[in-house]
């Protein structure tokens, strides 16, 4: 006799028609007005959050249905929150940032936007990722006290992108200081003399590798540091 183990499976019977039908109608309205699953095409998650809050506040102010669609504000809010859940399930973070894929020795970095590199041209590309997003749990990143070893991160070229497209990290390995608290940016260089290279948002553009650096003198934090990339020297 075969025993089915359903105790850990989602019980979809908990969802009722009263929950689902208004949400489906809201999705159908959105598909007609925009397109199917348009939130997956570069939507910023903050737009979804703002939409959900607007509909919730309209409901709290006594307005049951959206004036444009005629559908419940609560249904619209639940759809927006459902889209956020779908983005989370598909590894899309806030502001359209993609959760980086881990490599054996580090983490892939992805572009937050489309980039076109002209022949022999370069560009500073924002990844939207902070060090805290990708830190290994056993790596203590930040200013250390009275030690000769400090952690660091290095931005390196991707061998596949370099081989196939001729695109490399110009200053590889780009060293990220322990007190860097802004989004990680990558300086990309197109080594082709006659070809533009187009990179899409979400495409892997570099690798981030964590390591430790040895120092000879006491490390003093620059309290006046205001800039990001390239701000520590002339």
ZIRASUL-V611714 format. One record per backbone hydrogen bond with DSSP energy under -0.5 kcal/mol. NH is the residue of the N-H (numbers start at 1). CO is the residue of the C=O. E is the energy in kcal/mol with one decimal. If there is no record, write none. Layout:
NH|CO|E + NH|CO|E
This chain:
4|2|-0.6 + 6|4|-0.9 + 9|6|-1.4 + 12|10|-1.1 + 14|11|-1.8 + 15|12|-1.5 + 19|16|-0.7 + 20|16|-2.4 + 21|17|-2.5 + 23|19|-0.9 + 24|20|-2.7 + 25|21|-2.3 + 26|22|-2.0 + 27|23|-2.3 + 28|24|-2.5 + 29|25|-2.2 + 30|26|-2.2 + 31|27|-2.4 + 32|28|-1.9 + 33|29|-2.2 + 34|30|-3.0 + 38|35|-1.4 + 40|37|-1.9 + 41|38|-1.7 + 47|44|-1.4 + 48|44|-0.9 + 49|45|-2.2 + 50|46|-2.5 + 51|47|-2.2 + 52|48|-2.4 + 53|49|-2.3 + 54|50|-2.5 + 55|51|-2.2 + 56|52|-2.2 + 57|53|-2.8 + 58|54|-2.2 + 59|55|-2.0 + 60|56|-2.4 + 61|57|-1.7 + 62|59|-1.7 + 63|58|-2.3 + 64|62|-0.7 + 66|71|-3.1 + 70|66|-2.5 + 73|64|-2.6 + 76|72|-1.9 + 77|73|-2.5 + 78|74|-2.5 + 79|75|-2.1 + 80|76|-2.2 + 81|77|-2.2 + 82|78|-2.3 + 83|79|-2.3 + 84|80|-1.7 + 85|81|-2.2 + 86|82|-2.2 + 87|83|-2.4 + 88|84|-2.3 + 89|85|-2.5 + 90|86|-1.5 + 91|88|-1.6 + 92|87|-3.1 + 93|91|-0.6 + 93|97|-4.7 + 96|93|-0.9 + 97|94|-1.7 + 99|91|-2.4 + 103|106|-2.7 + 107|208|-2.2 + 108|101|-3.2 + 109|206|-2.9 + 111|203|-1.8 + 112|126|-1.9 + 115|199|-3.1 + 117|115|-0.5 + 117|197|-3.2 + 118|116|-0.6 + 120|190|-0.8 + 120|192|-1.4 + 121|118|-2.4 + 123|188|-1.9 + 125|123|-0.7 + 125|186|-3.3 + 126|124|-0.5 + 127|184|-2.3 + 133|130|-1.5 + 134|130|-0.7 + 134|131|-1.1 + 135|131|-0.9 + 139|136|-1.8 + 140|138|-0.6 + 141|139|-1.2 + 146|144|-0.6 + 150|213|-3.0 + 152|211|-2.4 + 153|176|-1.3 + 154|209|-2.8 + 155|174|-2.7 + 156|154|-0.6 + 156|207|-3.3 + 159|157|-0.5 + 162|158|-2.3 + 163|159|-2.4 + 164|160|-2.5 + 165|161|-1.8 + 166|161|-0.7 + 166|162|-0.7 + 167|161|-1.5 + 168|189|-2.1 + 170|168|-0.6 + 170|187|-2.7 + 172|169|-1.6 + 173|155|-0.5 + 174|155|-2.4 + 175|173|-0.6 + 176|153|-3.0 + 177|175|-0.6 + 180|177|-1.5 + 181|179|-0.5 + 184|129|-3.2 + 186|125|-2.7 + 188|123|-2.7 + 188|186|-0.9 + 189|168|-2.6 + 190|121|-2.9 + 191|166|-2.7 + 191|189|-0.8 + 197|117|-2.3 + 199|115|-3.4 + 199|197|-0.5 + 202|111|-3.2 + 203|200|-2.1 + 205|109|-3.2 + 206|109|-1.4 + 207|156|-2.6 + 208|107|-3.6 + 209|154|-2.6 + 209|207|-0.5 + 210|105|-0.6 + 211|152|-2.8 + 213|150|-4.0 + 215|148|-2.1 + 220|218|-0.5 + 221|219|-0.5 + 223|221|-1.1 + 225|222|-1.6 + 231|228|-1.8 + 233|230|-0.6
